Amino acid sequence: MMEHTVASFDEDLKQIGGLIRGMGDLAGTMVADATRALTHSDTALAQRVVSDDAVMDARQRELDTRAITLIAKRQPMAHDLRAVIGAIRMAGDLERIGDLAKNIAKRVDAVGQGAVPRELSHSIDSMADLVLAQVGGVIEDYVAGDAPALAQLRDDDERIDEKYTSVFRELLTYMMEDPRNITACTHLLFCAKNLERIGDHVTNIAENAYYVLTGEQLSPNRPKLDETAMSVPAS
């Protein structure tokens, strides 16, 4: 009887882990598709991202249900309890990443056909590449049980902050050079900010994953290099 209970418990934990991996894969796809839709004015791809958000929400609800049921039935302790609670928290951040990708996609029409200058398109793509590496990496490191890599990934968020500051300054410059750019650039500012916020949610996931694996909290004092509050256009 005990063997059956343990096997069932392991299967429950495996299913929750699978949902986290699936949500991570979907989050990465949504961010990549939203960015491509933005820089290529692809409204059909943007609409697919909006539709995918409903799938992400459904997966989070399924994970929450499974996790709550597991806690009620198995009453896990120590590492097992951390794993379940951590999964609930990580799923919440992955769902928010989906929301932010959807927000980017919903601005594709507003930015307009061919309104993203080549230089800005490259800058936003570069920022998205950094974010995508973080989104994919945090789930891979968690599944691999690599706590040091999670700690490093959390600190690497400063690279996204630096890139956001650079994109912010470029967009302000474009707006000051030609007022006709203001509308499109304002939407692009929101999109860049959404990418920066996705990086913050990845940081939250890394911190929760680290705690699940080690039982220890990472230091709350991490590098944060978003300087947009004091930024001025580049001369």
NUPA-661218 format. One record per atom (N, C-alpha, C, CB): residue in one letter; x, y, z. Coordinates in steps of 0.1 Angstrom, whole numbers, plus 5000, padded with zeros to 4 digits. Glycine has a CB too. Example, Ala and Ser with C-alpha at 12.3 -4.5 7.8 and 13.67 -1.06 7.14 Angstrom:
2
A513249435078;A512349555078;A513249675078;A511349555090;S512849785071;S513749895071;S512950005079;S514149945057;
This chain:
235
M500849885000;M500050005000;M500950135000;M499150005012;M501950125008;M502850245009;M503550264995;M503950225020;E503950154989;E504650164976;E503650234966;E505050034971;H502450194966;H501450244957;H501250394959;H500050174958;T501150434972;T500950574976;T502150664971;T500850594991;V503350614973;V504550684969;V504550694953;V505850614974;A504250594946;A504250594932;A503250694927;A503950454926;S502050704933;S501050794929;S501450934932;S499750764936;F502150954943;F502651094947;F503751134936;F503351084961;D504651044933;D505651084923;D504951114909;D506550964921;E503951044906;E503251074893;E502551204894;E502150964890;D501951244905;D501351374907;D502351484905;D500651384921;L503551464911;L504551564910;L505051574896;L505751534920;K505151464889;K505651464875;K504651534866;K505851314871;Q503351514869;Q502451584860;Q502451744862;Q501051544864;I502651784875;I502851924877;I504051984871;I502851954893;G505151904872;G506451944865;G506251954850;G507551854868;G505451864844;G505251864830;G504451984826;G504451744826;L503452024834;L502652144831;L503552274832;L501552164842;I504552274841;I505452394842;I506252394829;I506352384855;R506752284825;R507652284813;R506752324801;R508252144810;G505552274800;G504652314789;G504352464789;G503352234789;M504152524801;M503852664802;M505052744798;M503352704816;G506252694802;G507552764798;G507752764783;G508652694805;D507452644777;D507552644762;D506652734755;D507352494757;L505352744760;L504352824754;L504752974756;L502952794760;A505253004768;A505653144771;A506753194761;A506153154785;G507753104759;G508753144749;G508253154735;G509853034749;T507353074731;T506753084718;T505953214716;T505852964715;M505153244727;M504353364726;M505253494725;M503453374738;V506253494733;V507153614733;V507853624719;V508253604744;A508353514714;A508953514701;A508053554690;A509553384697;D506753504690;D505853534680;D505353684681;D504653444680;A505153724693;A504753864695;A505753964690;A504453894710;T506953934692;T508054024688;T508154024673;T509453984694;R508053904667;R508153894652;R506953964646;R508153744648;A505753944652;A504554014646;A504754164647;A503353974654;L505354214658;L505554364659;L506554414649;L506054394673;T507654344647;T508754404638;T508454374623;T510054344642;H507454284621;H507154254607;H505654294603;H507354104604;S505054364612;S503654404610;S502754284606;S503554514600;D502954174613;D502154054609;D500954044619;D503153924611;T499854094614;T498654094622;T498053954625;T497554174616;A498253864615;A497753724617;A498553654628;A497853644604;L499853674628;L500653614639;L500353674652;L502153634636;A500053804652;A499653874664;A498353824670;A499554024662;Q497453794661;Q496153734666;Q496353594672;Q495153734655;R497253524666;R497553384672;R498153394686;R498553314663;V498953494688;V499453514702;V498353554712;V500553634702;V497453634707;V496253674716;V495453544719;V495353774709;S495253464709;S494553334711;S495253244721;S494253264698;D496653234719;D497453144728;D497353184743;D498853154723;D496953304746;D496853344759;D495753274767;D496653494761;A494753234760;A493653154766;A494153014769;A492453144756;V495052964761;V495652834764;V496552844776;V496452784752;M497352944777;M498152964789;M497352974802;M499053094787;D496253054801;D495353064813;D494752934817;D494253164810;A494352854807;A493852724810;A494852634817;A493252654797;R496052634812;R497152554818;R497452594832;R498452564809;Q497452724835;Q497652774848;Q496552714858;Q497752924849;R495252724853;R494152674861;R494252524864;R492852704854;E494752454853;E494952304855;E495952284866;E495252244842;L497152354865;L498152334874;L497752364888;L499352424871;D497052484890;D496552514903;D495652404909;D495752654903;T494752354901;T493852254905;T494552124910;T492852214895;R495552084902;R496351964905;R497151984918;R497251924893;A497752104919;A498552134930;A497752134943;A499352264928;I496652204943;I495752204955;I495252074959;I494552304952;T494851994949;T494451854951;T495551774957;T493951794938;L496751784952;L497951714957;L498151744972;L499151744949;I498151874975;I498351914989;I497251864998;I498352074990;A496051864994;A494951815002;A495051655004;A493551844996;K495451584993;K495451444994;K496751385001;K495351384980;R497851444997;R499151395001;R499751455013;R500151404990;Q499351585016;Q499951655027;Q501451655027;Q499451605041;P502051705016;P503551695014;P504251785024;P503951735000;M505451755027;M506351825037;M507651855030;M506451755050;A508351945037;A509751985033;A509952005018;A510751865037;H510851935011;H511151964997;H509851944988;H512251874992;D509051844991;D507951814983;D506951934984;D507251694987;L506751994996;L505852104997;L506352224990;L505652135012;R507752244991;R508352354984;R508152344969;R509852364987;A508252224964;A508052194950;A506652234945;A508352054946;V505652194953;V504252224949;V503952374950;V503352144958;I504352434961;I504052584962;I504852654952;I504452624977;G506152614950;G506952684940;G506352674926;G508352624940;A505752554923;A505152544910;A503952634908;A504652394908;I503152654918;I502052744918;I502552894915;I501252744931;R503652924922;R504153064920;R504753084906;R505253094931;M505552984902;M506152994889;M505052994878;M507052874886;A504052914879;A502952924870;A502253054869;A501852814873;G502153124880;G501653264880;G502453354872;G501453314894;D503853344874;D504753434866;D504653394851;D506153424871;L504653264848;L504553234834;L503253284827;L504653074832;E502153274835;E500853334830;E500953484827;E499753304840;R501653554836;R501853694834;R502753724822;R502453764847;I503753634820;I504553654807;I503653634795;I505753544807;G502753544795;G501853534784;G500953654783;G500853414787;D500553714794;D499753834793;D500553954786;D499253884807;L501853964790;L502654064785;L502954044770;L503954074793;A503153914766;A503353884752;A502053924744;A503653734749;K500853894750;K499653934744;K499554084742;K498453884752;N499954154752;N499954304752;N500754354740;N500454364765;I501954294738;I502754334727;I502054314714;I504154264727;A501454194712;A500754154700;A499554244697;A500254014701;K498854294708;K497754374706;K498054514701;K496954384719;R499354554701;R499854684697;R500254684682;R500954734705;V500354564676;V500854554662;V500054644653;V500754404658;D498654634654;D497854724645;D498154864647;D496354684647;A498254904660;A498455044664;A499755104658;A498355064679;V500855014658;V502055064653;V502055084638;V503154954656;G501255004631;G501055024617;G501954954608;G501055174614;Q501554954595;Q502354884585;Q503654954582;Q501554864572;G504754884584;G506054934580;G506555054588;G506054974566;A505955074601;A506255194608;A507455174618;A505055224617;V508055054618;V509255034627;V510455044619;V509154894633;P511255154621;P512555174614;P513455054616;P513255304619;R514355034606;R515154914606;R516054914619;R516054914594;E516555034623;E517455034635;E516654994647;E518055174636;L515455044648;L514655004660;L514254864660;L513455094661;S513954814648;S513554674647;S514654584652;S513154644632;H515854614648;H517054544652;H517254554667;H518354584645;S517054674673;S517254684688;S516154604695;S517154834691;I514954614691;I513854534698;I514054384696;I512454574692;D514554344684;D514854204682;D515954154692;D515254174668;S516954244693;S518054204702;S517654194717;S519154314701;M516754284721;M516254284734;M515354154736;M515354404737;A514554124726;A513754004727;A514553884728;A512753994715;D515653874720;D516553764721;D517153734735;D517753774711;L517453844742;L517953834756;L516853774765;L518353974761;V515653834763;V514453784771;V514153644768;V513253874768;L514153604755;L513853464752;L514853364758;L513853444737;A516153404758;A517153324764;A516953304779;A518553384762;Q516453404785;Q516053394799;Q514853304802;Q515853534805;V513853324793;V512653244795;V512953094793;V511553294785;G513653064783;G513952924781;G514952864791;G514552904767;G515952954794;G516952904804;G516452874818;G518053004804;V515552954822;V515052934836;V514352804838;V514153054841;I513652764828;I512952634829;I513952514828;I511852624819;E514852534818;E515852434817;E516752414829;E516852464805;D517152524836;D517952514848;D517152454859;D518452654852;Y515852484860;Y515052424871;Y514852274869;Y513652494871;V514552234857;V514352094854;V515652014856;V513952064839;A516852084853;A518152014855;A518552024870;A519152084847;G517852094878;G518252104892;G519552184894;G518351974898;D519752284885;D521052354886;D520852494893;D521552384871;A520952484906;A520752604914;A521752714911;A520852564929;P523052694910;P523952794907;P523652874894;P525352744906;A523152794884;A522752854871;A521552944873;A522452744860;L520652904881;L519452984884;L519853124891;L518452914893;A520853114900;A521353234906;A521953324896;A522253194918;Q522753274887;Q523453354877;Q522453414867;Q524453274869;L521453334864;L520353384854;L519653494861;L519453264851;R519353484873;R518653594880;R519453724879;R518453564895;D520753714881;D521653834881;D521753884867;D522953804887;D521653794857;D521853834843;D520653924838;D521953714834;D519653944846;D518554034842;D519054174840;D517454034853;E520154214845;E520654344844;E520954374829;E521954364852;R521254274821;R521554294807;R520254334800;R522054164800;I519154284804;I517854324798;I517554464802;I516754224802;D517854504814;D517654634819;D518454734811;D517954654834;E519754704808;E520554784801;E520054804786;E522054734800;K519654694780;K519054704767;K517854784766;K518854564761;Y516954774776;Y515754854777;Y516055004777;Y514854814789;T517055034786;T517455174786;T517955224773;T518555194797;S518655144766;S519155184752;S518055204743;S520155084747;V517055114742;V515955124733;V515055244737;V515054994734;F514955264750;F514155384754;F514755514749;F514155384770;R516055524750;R516755644745;R516555664730;R518155644749;E516755544723;E516555554708;E515155604704;E516855414702;L514155544711;L512855584708;L512555734711;L511855494715;L513055784722;L512955924725;L513556014714;L513555964739;T514755964709;T515456044699;T514556044686;T516755974696;Y514055934682;Y513155934670;Y511956024671;Y512755794667;M511456024683;M510256114685;M510556264685;M509556084699;M511756294690;M512156434690;M512656484676;M513356454700;E513156384668;E513656424655;E512456454645;E514456314649;D511356374647;D510256384638;D508956354646;D510356294626;P508056454648;P506856434656;P505956334650;P506156564657;R506056304637;R505256204630;R505556064636;R505456204615;N506656054642;N507055924648;N506455894662;N508555904649;I505856004668;I505455994682;I504455874684;I504856124686;T503455864676;T502455764679;T503055624679;T501255774669;A503755594668;A504355454666;A505355434677;A504955434653;C506155534680;C507255514690;C506655494704;C508255624689;T505555564707;T504955554720;T504455404722;T503755644721;H503855344712;H503455204713;H504655114714;H502655164700;L505755144707;L506955064708;L507655084722;L507955104698;L507455194728;L507955214742;L507255114751;L507755354747;F505955104750;F505155014758;F505554874755;F503655034755;C505854834743;C506254704740;C507654674746;C506354684724;A508554764745;A509854744751;A509754724766;A510854864748;K508854804772;K508654794787;K508054664790;K507754904792;N507154604782;N506654474784;N507754364784;N505554444774;L508654384774;L509754284774;L510654294786;L510654314761;E510854414791;E511654434803;E510854374815;E511854584806;R509554384816;R508854324827;R508854174826;R507354374826;I508854114813;I508953974812;I510253924819;I508953934797;G511354004817;G512553974823;G512453964838;G513654064819;D511654064844;D511454064858;D510653944863;D510654184862;H509753894855;H508953774859;H509853644858;H507753754850;V510853644848;V511753534848;V512653534860;V512653554835;T512953654865;T513753664877;T512953604889;T514053814880;N511653634890;N510853574900;N510853424900;N509453634899;I510753374887;I510753224885;I512053174890;I510453194871;A513153234886;A514553184891;A514653184906;A515653274885;E514153284912;E514153294927;E513353184933;E513753424932;N512153164928;N511353054934;N511952914931;N509953064928;A512452894919;A513052764915;A514252744924;A513452764900;Y515052844927;Y516252824935;Y515852784949;Y517052964936;Y514752844954;Y514252814968;Y513752664968;Y513152914972;V513052624958;V512552484957;V513752394958;V511752464944;L514852414950;L515952324950;L516752324962;L516752364938;T516952444969;T517952454980;T517252474993;T518852564977;G516052524994;G515452565006;G515952695011;G515752455017;E516752765003;E517352895007;E516853004998;E518852895007;Q516753125003;Q516353244995;Q517553314989;Q515453345003;L517453354977;L518553434971;L518453574977;L518453444956;S519553644978;S519553784983;S518653874976;S521053834983;P517853954983;P516954044976;P517654154969;P515954104986;N518854174972;N519654284965;N520354234953;N520754344975;R519654254941;R520154204929;R520454324920;R519154104922;P521254304909;P521554414900;P520254464893;P522554374890;K520054594892;K518954654885;K519354774878;K517754684895;L519454764865;L520054874857;L519054944848;L521154824850;D517754954851;D516855024843;D516955174847;D515354974846;E517555254838;E517855394841;E516955484833;E519255424837;T515755434829;T514855524821;T514255634828;T513755434815;A514255624841;A513655744849;A514555864848;A513455704863;M515855844845;M516755954844;M517255974830;M517855944854;S516755894820;S517255894807;S516956024799;S516855774799;V517856054790;V517656164781;V517956114767;V518556294784;P517456174756;P517756124743;P519256124740;P516956204732;A519756034733;A521156034729;A521356144719;A521655894723;S522556214720;S522756314711;S523356264698;S523756424717;
